[in-house]
C-alpha cells in the first residue's frame, strides 16, 4: 500500500455527509396504479410503502421519485418475507434510461434491498420485476421507501498494513473509511476490515468510487470494485457470506443481517486486480432500519 495522506477528501463527500437525512420512513401506504409498465407511465412515489403485483411473466412496475443531489434512499422489497412466490429484483435508472443501481437477492432472502445515493438533482426511476421471469396472480410485493443516515461525519484513513484477513483492524459501526487499492510490487492489493456487530443488526457496506464520476468536486476513481464479506476465526478457513461486484457505473454494496454476535470481515479489491494512485474509494458502513418483519425460517440455512 502507498500512503494516501496527501490526497484531500473531495468536497462533495463532505456535502454528502452534511446532507444525509436521519433515518425515517413515512407510514403512508399506496397501491400501484396500472398501467406502469414503462418509464413513461411510472407512478410517482414518496417515502412510505407501495403495494404491487407482478401479474405476468413479462410484467414490470415502474415508479419515479425526485431526489436532491446526494440524497440517500433506502429501498426494501417485502415479498418472500410475506409469503409471496415472487423472486423480485430492483433497478434504478436516470432519466436518460441509464441504469445506475441494481439488486437481486439479499443475504439468504429472495427479497432485494438497495441503498442509493443520488448523483445529482433530478427524477430517478425504480423498476420492480421478477428476477426469474415468473409472475402471475398472487405474485405480490410491498416496496418500502425510506431514508437512512451514516450516523458519523468522521472520515478515517485505512491502516496501510491490512492486505490479509489476519491483519484486519476492528472498526466501529458506523464508520467512514477512505482507502486506496495500490501496490508497489506489482501484485494485486486487497484491503481487509473487521466490524463488530450483534445478532439481528442490519448493516450496509457501501463503496463510493465509480459512481463519483460527474459529481461536482470529485475526482473520478478508477476502482472497479469487489466487496466480499467473510466469517473468520484465527486458525480456521474463512467462510464467504456475501459478495458483490461493481457493474454499469454502480459501485458494489452488501446489505447483511448479523446472524450472531461477533466480528465479520470485509475485503475491498479491484475485480480485475488493477491498482493505482487513482484507485481510491470511500467505504461507508452503517446500520439500516428494519422496515418489516422477516420470518426466522428465511435465515435457517444462513451462517
C-alpha positions in Angstrom: 0.0 0.0 0.0 1.0 3.6 -0.6 0.0 6.3 1.8 -2.9 8.4 0.8 -2.5 11.1 3.4 -1.6 13.5 0.7 -5.0 13.0 -1.0 -7.5 15.5 0.1 -11.1 14.3 0.8 -13.3 15.5 -2.1 -15.5 18.5 -1.2 -18.6 16.6 -2.4 -18.0 13.9 0.2 -18.5 16.5 3.0 -21.5 17.8 1.2 -22.9 14.2 1.2 -22.2 13.8 4.9 -24.0 17.1 5.8 -27.0 16.5 3.6 -27.7 12.9 4.6 -31.1 12.8 6.4 -31.8 11.0 9.6 -33.4 7.5 9.5 -37.0 8.0 8.6 -39.9 6.2 6.8 -43.3 7.7 6.2 -46.2 5.5 7.4 -48.5 6.1 4.3 -49.2 3.1 2.1 -50.3 3.4 -1.5 -51.2 0.9 -4.3 -49.5 0.8 -7.7 -51.6 2.3 -10.5 -51.7 0.4 -13.8 -50.5 0.9 -16.4 -47.0 1.5 -15.1 -45.1 -1.0 -17.3 -42.7 1.6 -18.8 -40.8 4.7 -17.6 -43.3 6.9 -19.4 -46.1 5.5 -17.2 -44.2 5.4 -14.0 -46.1 6.1 -10.8 -44.8 9.0 -8.8 -44.0 7.9 -5.2 -42.6 9.4 -2.0 -41.5 7.8 1.3 -43.7 5.1 2.6 -44.9 1.8 1.2 -46.3 0.9 -2.2 -48.1 -2.4 -2.7 -48.0 -4.0 -6.1 -48.1 -7.2 -8.1 -46.1 -8.7 -10.9 -49.2 -10.0 -12.7 -47.5 -11.9 -15.6 -44.1 -13.2 -16.6 -43.5 -10.1 -18.8 -44.7 -7.6 -16.2 -42.6 -4.8 -14.7 -43.6 -2.0 -12.4 -42.0 1.5 -12.7 -42.0 4.2 -10.1 -40.4 7.6 -10.1 -39.1 9.7 -7.2 -37.5 13.2 -7.1 -34.2 13.3 -5.1 -31.7 16.1 -4.3 -28.0 15.8 -5.1 -26.5 13.4 -2.5 -30.0 12.4 -1.3 -29.9 8.9 0.1 -32.8 6.4 -0.5 -33.3 3.0 1.1 -35.5 0.6 -0.9 -36.6 -2.7 0.6 -38.9 -5.3 -1.2 -41.2 -7.4 1.0 -42.3 -10.4 -1.0 -40.9 -13.7 0.2 -41.0 -12.4 3.7 -44.8 -12.1 3.4 -45.3 -15.5 1.7 -45.3 -14.3 -1.9 -43.8 -16.6 -4.5 -42.2 -13.5 -6.3 -38.4 -13.5 -6.7 -38.2 -9.8 -7.0 -35.4 -7.6 -8.4 -34.8 -3.8 -8.2 -33.2 -1.5 -10.6 -32.7 2.3 -10.6 -32.4 4.4 -13.7 -31.5 8.0 -14.6 -34.0 10.0 -16.7 -31.8 9.2 -19.8 -32.5 5.4 -19.2 -29.0 4.6 -17.9 -29.1 2.0 -15.2 -27.1 3.2 -12.2 -28.0 0.7 -9.5 -29.4 -2.8 -9.3 -30.0 -5.6 -6.7 -31.5 -9.1 -6.8 -31.2 -11.2 -3.6 -30.1 -10.0 -0.2 -28.5 -12.4 2.3 -30.5 -15.7 2.2 -33.6 -14.0 1.0 -35.0 -13.5 -2.5 -36.2 -10.1 -1.3 -33.8 -7.4 -2.5 -32.7 -4.3 -0.6 -30.8 -1.3 -2.0 -29.3 1.9 -0.7 -28.9 4.6 -3.3 -27.1 7.9 -3.2 -28.3 10.2 -6.0 -25.5 11.7 -8.1 -27.5 14.8 -9.0 -30.8 16.6 -8.5 -33.5 15.0 -10.6 -36.1 12.3 -11.1 -35.0 8.7 -10.8 -36.9 5.6 -11.9 -37.3 2.5 -9.9 -38.1 -0.8 -11.7 -39.6 -3.8 -9.9 -39.7 -7.1 -11.8 -39.3 -10.8 -11.4 -35.6 -11.9 -11.4 -36.6 -15.4 -12.6 -39.2 -14.2 -15.1 -42.1 -15.7 -13.2 -45.2 -13.6 -12.4 -49.0 -14.1 -12.1 -51.8 -13.8 -9.7 -50.6 -13.7 -6.2 -47.0 -12.6 -7.1 -47.4 -9.6 -4.8 -44.9 -7.3 -3.1 -44.6 -4.3 -0.9 -42.0 -1.7 -1.8 -40.7 0.2 1.3 -39.1 3.6 0.6 -37.2 5.2 3.5 -34.2 7.5 4.1 -31.1 6.5 6.1 -28.1 8.1 7.6 -24.5 7.1 8.0 -24.5 8.3 11.6 -21.0 9.8 11.6 -19.1 12.6 9.9 -15.6 11.4 10.8 -13.6 10.2 7.8 -10.7 7.9 8.8 -7.9 6.6 6.6 -7.3 2.9 6.4 -4.4 1.2 8.1 -1.8 0.5 5.4 -1.0 -3.0 6.8 -4.3 -4.6 6.0 -3.6 -6.8 3.0 -4.6 -10.0 4.7 -7.6 -11.0 6.8 -5.4 -11.6 9.8 -4.2 -8.0 9.6 -7.7 -6.5 9.7 -8.3 -3.8 12.3 -11.6 -3.8 14.2 -13.7 -0.8 13.2 -16.9 0.5 14.8 -20.3 0.6 13.2 -20.8 3.3 11.9 -17.5 4.1 10.0 -16.4 6.1 7.0 -13.1 4.9 5.7 -11.0 6.3 2.9 -8.7 3.7 1.2 -6.6 3.1 -1.8 -6.0 -0.1 -3.9 -2.4 0.5 -4.6 0.6 -1.9 -4.9 4.3 -1.0 -5.0 5.4 -4.5 -6.0 3.1 -5.3 -9.0 1.0 -7.8 -7.1 -2.8 -7.3 -6.6 -3.8 -5.4 -3.5 -6.7 -6.1 -1.1 -7.9 -4.2 2.0 -9.4 -6.1 4.9 -11.6 -4.6 7.7 -13.3 -6.2 10.7 -16.6 -4.9 12.1 -18.2 -6.0 15.4 -22.0 -6.5 15.1 -24.7 -8.0 17.2 -27.4 -10.6 16.3 -30.2 -9.1 14.3 -28.3 -5.9 13.3 -28.7 -5.0 9.6 -25.7 -3.2 8.2 -24.8 -1.8 4.8 -21.3 -2.0 3.4 -21.2 0.6 0.6 -18.4 1.6 -1.7 -18.3 5.1 -3.1 -15.9 5.2 -6.1 -17.0 4.6 -9.7 -20.3 6.5 -9.1 -18.2 9.6 -8.3 -18.0 10.3 -12.0 -19.8 13.5 -12.9 -20.2 14.7 -9.3 -19.1 18.3 -8.6 -15.8 18.5 -6.8 -15.0 14.8 -7.0 -12.1 13.3 -9.0 -13.3 10.1 -10.6 -11.9 6.9 -9.2 -10.8 4.1 -11.4 -11.6 1.4 -8.9 -13.8 -1.3 -10.4 -14.6 -2.7 -7.0 -15.4 -6.1 -5.5 -16.7 -6.5 -1.9 -16.6 -9.8 -0.1 -17.9 -10.4 3.4 -16.4 -13.2 5.5 -16.9 -15.0 8.7 -13.5 -16.0 10.1 -11.7 -17.1 13.2 -7.9 -17.4 13.6 -6.7 -20.9 12.7 -9.9 -21.6 10.6 -10.8 -21.2 7.0 -12.8 -18.2 6.1 -16.5 -18.6 5.0 -17.9 -16.3 2.3 -21.2 -14.8 3.4 -21.8 -12.3 0.6 -20.1 -10.9 -2.5 -20.9 -8.1 -4.9 -19.1 -6.5 -7.9 -19.4 -3.1 -9.4 -21.2 -3.0 -12.7 -22.6 -0.4 -15.1 -21.2 2.5 -13.2 -22.8 1.2 -10.0 -20.4 0.5 -7.1 -20.7 -2.7 -5.1 -22.8 -2.8 -2.0 -23.6 -5.5 0.6 -26.6 -5.4 3.0 -26.2 -8.1 5.7 -28.1 -9.0 8.8 -25.8 -10.4 11.5 -26.9 -13.9 12.5 -24.9 -13.9 15.7 -22.8 -11.5 17.8 -19.2 -11.1 16.8 -17.0 -9.7 14.1 -17.3 -10.1 10.3 -14.6 -9.3 7.8 -14.9 -7.2 4.7 -12.5 -7.4 1.7 -12.2 -4.5 -0.7 -10.4 -5.1 -4.0 -10.4 -4.3 -7.7 -12.3 -7.1 -9.6 -9.7 -7.0 -12.4 -6.7 -6.9 -9.9 -5.8 -3.4 -11.2 -4.1 -0.9 -8.8 -3.0 2.7 -9.0 -3.0 6.1 -7.3 -6.4 6.8 -8.8 -8.0 3.6 -7.4 -9.3 5.2 -4.3 -12.6 4.6 -2.5 -14.8 5.7 0.4 -16.3 2.8 2.4 -19.5 3.7 4.3 -20.6 1.2 7.0 -23.7 1.9 8.9 -26.9 0.4 10.4 -30.2 0.3 8.5 -33.7 0.3 10.0 -35.8 -2.8 9.9 -38.7 -1.8 7.8 -40.8 -5.0 8.1 -40.8 -8.4 9.8 -38.6 -11.2 8.3 -39.5 -14.7 9.3 -36.7 -16.6 11.1 -37.3 -19.5 8.6 -35.6 -17.4 5.8 -32.3 -17.4 7.8 -32.4 -21.1 8.9 -29.7 -22.1 6.4 -27.6 -18.9 6.8 -24.4 -18.8 8.7 
